[in-house]
Amino acid sequence: TPLPMLLIHSAAAAAAAWAPDAPRYWPKYGGSRQVRLLDGAWRYGFIDGWDSGFDSMNASFRPSDGATPNMTSVPSCMDVVAGGAGGYLGPRGVGLFRTSFRSPAAGSAVRLQFQSCSFYCRVWVNGREVGDHLAGGYVAFALDVPADALSPDGGGENELFVLADNRFNATTAPMHTGGDFWHYGGITRSVELHASATGPLLWRAHVLPSASAVEAEQPDGAPAAVDISLVLSGVEGGREELKGQGELGGEAESGGAGGWSPRCGGGAACPAPVYYFSLAFDGGEAVARNGTASGGTVRLEGVPVPDAKPWSPDAPHLHTLTVSMGGQSVTERFGLRRFGVDKATARLTLNGEVAKLVGWNHHTQWPVTAASPTDEQLDADIALLRKGGANLVRGAHYPHDPRWLDRLDEAGILFWSETLGPAVSVANTKDWAFFMVHQKRQLSEMIDNAINHAAVFAWGWFNEGPSDHPEACPAYGACSALARARDPTRFTTWADDHKTSGACYEHASLVAFNDYPGWYSSKSPRVWDGFAAAVAEGTTA
C-alpha cells in the first residue's frame, strides 16, 4: 500500500530560508542573536596509536605544543583508512584541529556549540582552555567563552584549537563502553559560534505539548496549546538584564544553570528580575509577554497555538514559534501530538488512537563519509524508510544528528532517541561518582538538543544493559527520573535482551524487548506471544 501524501507546513523545510553561514537545521536565530557555522577547512594533525604515550588530559598541554601541518574538513571523521576516506578499522589516536574566527562586537556574550566531538574533547580559544567534554562523542554540548579570552577588538582574529581523542579509555571516554559498531572519532558534526550583543543570551525555547504526560489521564485527541521554557544563558562576567525592576544595586552572583541571581545590599536577595519578550507562532503577530526566571529558565504553561494542527505520521504538520527578547530572536519548530497508552490493551497511542509502529534501527555509518553524512545521504535513507512503509526508527545506539531529526519530523516517522551505551556493566551502573555523573549529563544534553522534535516519542539508555541485576536498577531509575522530570510527554525505555528476566521494568513507561528469532536463536517468532503475556500478567522478574 503506498504511503499517504505527506503534508508539511510551509515553514518546515524551505531550503532558501537558510542563511549562507547559518546551521542548516533547526532552530533559527535573528536580531542580535547571531549564529554561524565554523565548518570548513581546518588545520590538522594526528598522534597515532594506542601506545603513543600521549596523555589527552595532561594539564600542562598547550595548543602551541600540538603540530597541525595538514588540512582536513570539519565536520568529518578522523578514522582515515587507505585512500583517505573515513572508514571501519581506522586508526585510534589523538586529533588536533585548529581554525580561526573573528570576534563579534565587543561586549558580546559568546558560546561555542559542538554538535559532536568524539570521543573525548578539549577546547582552547587563543591558548586559553574553555572546557572539555567526557559525556560521549555523539551528543551536542556547549561551552561559554569568557570575554577576556577573546581578541579585545570587535572583529579581531581568534584561534580555536580542539583536541579529540578516539581511544577507548574509561577515564577520558567513559560512555564509550563498546558495542557491535564502529565508534568514530573527530569533530564529526558541525561547530557553531553563538553571539549576542545583549544579555542574557536567549539560548533556546523548549516547546512541549500541554496536558500530554504519557503516564497521566489525557484529554482526547491532539493538544492545541504548549508549555514553553525559555532557557537563558549567563556568560562569565555578565549579569542579567534587569528590566522593569528599577535601579538594583549590588553584585551579581552566578546562579548556575546559565542564569544569574542578583544580590542587593547587605546580602539580601533582590526581587526576581522580570523578562519582557514576545511570542509569534508561524510567522504571525507577535504577542507581548513577560515572566520571571527560576534556575535560568522562564516557564509558560498552556499557551494556545493559533490555528493548531496535529502532527501524525499521516499528516506531519509542523508549527514554528519565534521568541524575541532584548533584540534577540530564536525560532523553534515543533509538532502538536500526544503519546499515551490504551488502558484496555496497554498499546501505545498517538493523539488518542492506537498506533502500530513498524521500522528499523538506524546507524550513522556510511562508506567514505562515515559518521559525517551529506544531506543527500540522509535524504536517501529517508526515502528508503518511506519505501519500506516505516513509521518508526530507533536511533542506534547514540544521539543522532539534528539534520536527521529534522527530516524525521517532516516525514512523520517516529524516533526513539537513546544515549550511547552498549556493553554497560553492573560496575558502571554502580559508579555514582564518575560513570553515572557523565551518563546523566549525556542524557540531559541529548534531551536539550532534541526536545522540540515532534518525531521523538521515547528517551532511552543502556542498550541491552545489565537490567537482570537488581543492583543495577537504581541507575535505570535515575535516568528515568531525569527524563520524566525534563519531559513527561515522552516514554522512558531501554532495549532489554533479558526480556522476562529483566528486573528494572518499574522504571520504564514503555517496555521494550530485544529478541532475534531465526538469527541469534532458533526460536519461532511466536515466542513474542509469550513475552506479551508475561508483561500483561506481571510475571516478569
Disulfide bonds with the S-S distance in Angstrom:
Cys117-Cys121 2.38
Cys264-Cys270 1.90
Cys473-Cys504 2.05
